[in-house]
Amino acid sequence: MKRPLAVAATLAATALVSLSTVVPAHAIEYVSDTCNFGDKANCFAIFFNSQNEYGMSTSSCFMSNKDIDDHYGVNSPNGNILVLYQFGYNYQPINSNLGGSVCRPNEGSGQQLKNNAASVVNGDPWASYTVFYNSNFYGTAQTIGAYSKANLIAKLHDNNASHRRNG
């Protein structure tokens, strides 16, 4: 009878040691800009709020000039860093053919990009962009031409999951 108790005690001790071993967590980096254009005014900007009564977007934004297949974020190439996309950015005007829109560090700053967008401004003179309902460029979509801006359609308002640069 002592032998089964000794085995059970050994297994319990091993389990406690295993539980106390700390597995390093992934580092988290928050990013609100994936645009590498020298002039940020030529970036595609996704805004937290809808356009105001003058047709301008003036809330916090996320800036890009490339395809993003998941607005949640991405693992770094080595897998050690989880990059999460969020609204942010300091004062930054965005070009468009319909008047000025400006990224400002106010409403929405720090909020997750995925499923939180209301409007977009495309300052990219070389390409249109398409915003998708699902990750991986799938589902209901809305395309915004070069130097254009728009409130997201009802189906995409606060339901944005990816975007693609068309050009």
N, C-alpha and C positions, 0 to 999 in steps of 0.2 A: 504494500500500500504506500510505502514511503517513496518508491521509485516514481509512480505517476505524479505525485505531488512535486517531486524534485524537477521532473520534466516540465510540469505546468509552471513552476516558479521560474525556470530558465527561459521558457517561452515568453512569459510576462515581462521579464527583465529585458529581453531582446527587443520586444515591442516598444517598451519605454525608451530605450536607447535610439531605436529607429525614429520614433516620434520626435525626439529632441534634436535630431539632426536637422539643421536649418538648410533649406534649399534656397539659393540666392534668387531673389525676385528679378524680373525684368525691370530695367530702368524705363521710366516713362518720360517722353519728351512731348511737349505741347507745341504745335506748329500752326500758324495762321497765314503762312506765306510759302507757296511752292513756285513762285514766279521768279525766273532768273533773268528777266529782261532788265537791262540797265535802267530804263525809264519805267518805273512802276506804274505810271499813268497808262501804259499800254497793256496792262494785265487784264485778265478776266476776273471780275470781282463778284462774289456771292455775298449778299447782304442779309443780315439778321431780320431787318424790318422791311416792310413794303415801301414803295415810293411815297413821298409826301405829296401834298396837294399841288406842288409845282412840278411833279414828275421826276424828282430827284431822290436817290437813295442816300441816306446820310447816317446810317447806323454803323456798328462794327461790321467788319467784313472778313472774308477769307479770299486771298489772292492766288491765282494760278495762271500758268500758261502751258499746261500739259494735261494729258488724260489722268483722271483719278478714278479708279475702278471701285473704290469703297470710301465714302465720305467719313466713315468711322476712323480709319487710320490704316497703318501698315507696319509690319515688322521690319526692322532694319535688315540689311543683307546678312549680317552675322547672327541675327536673331536675338541679340542682347538688349535691344532697345525697341520698345513699342512706341511708335509715333502716332499720337492722337491729333486729329484735325479739329481745330476750334476757331471760333470767331475772335478777332482781336484787331490789331493793327492801330498804329498811331495815325495822325492826320495824313491822308493821302488822297489827292484828287485822282479821278479816273476819267480818261477821255471818253467822249461819246459824241455823236452828232446831234444830240438833243439836249444839250446843257450839262452843267457840271454836277457830278455826284461825288461824294467824298466819304472815304472810310474814316470813321471817328471812333475813338475808344470809349463808347458809351453803351447803350442798350445792347445786350447780347455778348459783351466781352466775356470770354472764358467759357461760353456755352459751346457744346459739341456741334460741329458742322452738320453731321448727319441728321436729317429730319428736323431741321430748325431754320431753313432758309425761306425768305419771302420774296426777294427780288434779286436781279442780276444786272450788272453793267459790263458790257464787253468793250474794253478799251483796246483790244488786239486788232490792229488794222489789217492783219494778214489772214484771219480765220474766223469762222463762226464757232460757236460752242453749243453742245446739246446737253441738257440736264435730264437725268433719268430718275424714274421712280424707284428702281431696284439697283442694287449693286451690279457690277459687271456689265454696265451699259445695256440694261434690259428694262422693258416695260414702258409705260406712258412716258413720253418725252416732249421737250420743248426746245427748239433751236433758236438761238439769239445770234443775229448777224453781226458782222464786224461793225464796231463803233455804234452799237445799239444798246438799248436797255429795256427791261420789262419787269413787271411783277410776274412771279411764277403763276401759272394757271392753277386753278383750285385743286386739281388732283396732285400737283407737285408742291403746293404751299405747305411747308413743314413736313414734306414727304420726299425730300431729295436724298438720293443715295449714291449717285455717281455722276460724273460729267466727262465729256469727250471733246477734245479740240479737233475741229474738222478743217484741216488744211495744212 
